[in-house]
Amino acid sequence: MIAHRFAVPLAGVLAGSSVLLASPATAVTPPVTSPAVPLAGPPPPATPAGGGQREKVPVAEGYGGAVSTVDLDASEAALKVLRRGGNAVDAAVAAAATLGVTEPYSAGLAGGGFIVYYDARRERVHTIDGRETAPRAMTATSLEGIPFEEAVTSGLSAGVPGSVAQWELALRRFGTISLKQALQPAIQVAREGFTVDQTFHDQTAANAARFADFTSTAKLFLPGGAPPPVGSTFRNPELAETYRLLGRYGGRWLYRGGLGTEIVATVKNPPVTPGSTRNVRPGLMEMRDLAAYRALERPPTKITYRGMDVYGMAPPSSGGSTVGEALNILEALPDVGVHEYLEASRLAFADRGKYVGDVPGVPLRELLSDGFAKERACLIGERAMPHPAPPGNPDGAYEPCPAASGPSASPDSPASPETGAETPPEGPETTHLVVTDRWGNVVAYNITIESTGGNGIVVPGRGFLLNNELTDFTFGPAPGDPNLPGPGKRPRSSMAPTIVLDDGRPLLALGSPGGSTIITTVLQILVNRWELGMSLPEALAAPRATQRNTAQTQAEQGFLDRYGAELTARGHSFTLNPEIGAATAVEFLGRGRLQAVAEPSRRGGGSALVVVPAR
Ligand code: GLU
């Protein structure tokens, strides 16, 4: 149970945080067969309150299931599945596929992602790794010397897609409906269209130059040669057809069949617009790479923080290990405020850079041990520590803090370019969704095609972009770096879908996009919630800062206004980042009451919905 040291009394919030709902469900066991009502066809009568809601709202409270995504169509897709008796996994796949339609620059069937799933019946947390992989022909030097921006828009950066295999595995293991059924809401949105909002328009405009360099991409996303105007209806009938065929033939169509052949052909020979001067490097992907792809179940990371169990994503993501280590460091400190938040994050990123990647022997257990965290916490003093923070030594033999602790007390661990390497660039966009159902199952799901617009290349006639996930590898040369490319290797991710349990029951689930700032956004929301006394909506809305073992901390203007002077006086320095993250979350308020939360304004605001709204 949660014991003590909260800045806010949570006892009331947590009392009776049962996953069994008073209303409206009576069932307490997840269904083991498909819902009787097919997901295609007319919807069942809407629950009186909350049905037909077309306004995007960032906070929703109620019962019987909840969803939060960046997008109303995607949230509604999930809600539709929940209302028809589907569970959280069914709804999450439906929402993810719909995001592939409405957020095609952040998500899609040719991308990848990570699912953290709480199974209410078994009271267990599972994860599914749907990360893209490098082709067999990729080696440690394949990206060396290539300018980052050139790699982004190339066939070379496209990893073997993971999302479809992940959806199939998730549905088979934990879902109740078929892939075909889960794709129906997305097919409908792709056919009927969605309303172009400012975010979609701006993202298209920001990508217009490179989209114009590919015939297939220009045709789809620059109709008439320009980004679709705000307020217009955007239809993607080719994607609707791709999803329909995927539903009919299953993932085999991608991993061993015709769609795979088209993906490989596009990767190896991108459809460059005649006259374009862009140097587009072809990729190394072959059909055998697609055939070898597997979505993988992995044990989650787990740490205990103030009596709660925090579950996250293990390597190849650094999300679980880095959020977890930082929380452990914070727990070892007598007081936690924004200074401590930044310093703990700095230290955890130093360790992430040195130890975490898709390699054997990541010292995960030690990185997440209290002993290691206590040793690292000794380095946090009154002032910001010198840059860069060196990585620690997670070897199981930990020293107590020297008498005068703080950064000046540790001259024996000097920073070096090798040990204190800056975090390499990662794309700032992807997406995250949370869903929970009437049985108390919970999904936190990060989906990505890496950069906004992926590699910029639409597979001709199929309506979706390819990913550029392989730019998440370290380009090198970087001897000893765990994140160098390799055959069949998965690039290190920062995605951090996170589920927090209290006494074995879900309390909170959250995540965000934002490349390596994902980790700090998740961490900061937890610090806001548990240490700074904010409600979950406040914790998401609060201004953000991100310290990733860089000389300067990036911060939003609101953060600088609130904390800038105080932190600068303690040795921190800042650069402005106009917007960090776009989080989604759900909190279990007790007695079956749910609070779904999205961003009120970042990236145009998100959409929170509940099955039965509280009155
Ligand atoms: N590629 C990033 C990662 O896996 C996520 C995409 C983003 O938000 O930039 O960490």
Boltz pocket constraint, residues with backbone or C-beta under 6 A from the ligand:
constraints:
  - pocket:
      binder: B
      contacts: [[A, 426], [A, 427], [A, 428], [A, 429], [A, 430], [A, 431], [A, 447], [A, 448], [A, 449], [A, 450], [A, 451], [A, 469], [A, 472], [A, 492], [A, 493], [A, 494], [A, 495], [A, 512], [A, 513], [A, 514], [A, 515], [A, 516], [A, 518]]
      max_distance: 6.0
